[in-house]
Amino acid sequence: MAIDLDIWRATGYTVTVDMATLERWNTALPDIHDRLQSLETWETTLDTLIEDLSATASALITNSVGPQLAAVEADIAEAQLAIEGIITGGTALDSARLGNELPAHYLDLGNATGTLARERFALTFSDWVVTNLIGVTSQAAARTAIGAISAGTLADGYAPISHTHPQTDVTGLADTLALKANLAGPNFSDVPKVGGQDIYHKGNLLRALGTDLAAGTATDDVLLTAALLKAAIIAHAPSLIPASVAAGDNVALTLSRQVFLTSSSTHVDVSNGNFPVAFVAVAPGVVRVKLEHRRKDGAINSVAVRVFKNGSQVQEWTTSNSSFQARSVDITVATNDRITFTHSIGSSNGDSEVRNITINTAVAGDATRFIGYAS
């Protein structure tokens, strides 16, 4: 369908959904390009015109005002001679004064005062252009003189050169601006969130761990370094670690939910292949060690799993059942005691499987406290 550019220009090249086609864009963009090029050519032409106007105005002043002033001077001299002739009945001398000034004073146009009538100038340009361009020495000054913001952008009759309003002229603007947070030192009335999670102030983050800032810190505005955070955690550790623990069925630490297999007829560590599954106590008391094991289909006779504390065996279970058997044993531990596990098959065929190794305590609160760690 043919596109009427005159109509489309009048709408500001408005594009609706059914009009957003390559044909529309390929028609509009060249048209906009041509019009921009025309504006750029007009800008260059305006600069050249301003320079020509400046030169023409200067020439007009030299060629038109100069002779007229010479004629005025001649008229004054003639009048002076006439006055002197009337007064003295003779010819005036060169030393005679008019308005207490010698004749040479009036030869200098800079000494003239008042306004010279416009009709005394033989001009063909607009009065306001000539009036404003007299004395202009640069293009920038000429643009300013005729009210142009920049080359090719006239203010006179178009947009104002400047436009300001107080905030009170815009309804609700001051109140809205008062609600925003400053870029420098924002002060939020609530804890800000990102992705639904609280973002703590550096000082508040340390207090959320249950400790104050490091000694000597005057304000909360400090860099939260790894060393400062570590110091805060260490300082708060006594409240994280219970004085003692008691065995129970509240899960405090899951060592592994992985299934471990071995086909060894001699006991080997329950391990991920690199490191054995182990627990190190950081509080004294009694912990309940729980796990599940079975003889995997194909194994002959029974399989066994053993529990050790500091390398000494404290418990062994055996089974020939192919279903997982739940096991549990209470072990008294001291701080830094290490619990490990081994398992084996009773013959050279099949596999032993162990899974869901956990450390359990009696107090529900211990589930959120630091009683030990996997090692």
Secondary structure, DSSP 8 states (H G I E B T S, - for coil): ----HHHHHHTTS---GGG-SHHHHHHHHHHHHHHHHHHHHHHHHHHHHHHHHHHHHHHHIIIIIHHHHHHHHHHHHHHHHHHHHHHHSS---TT--BTTB-GGGGG-GGG--S---GGGS---S-HHHHHHHTT--SHHHHHHHTTEEETTEE-TTSS-S-----GGGSTTHHHHHHHS--SSS---SS--EETTEE---HHHHHHHTT----TT--SS-----HHHHHHHHHHHHHHHS-S-B---SEEEEEEE-S-EEE--SS-EE-BSSSSB-EEEESS-EEEEEEEEEEE-TT--S-EEEEEEETTEEEEEEEE--SS-EEEEEEEEE-TT-EEEEEEEESSSSS-EEEEEEEEEES-GGGGGS--EEE-
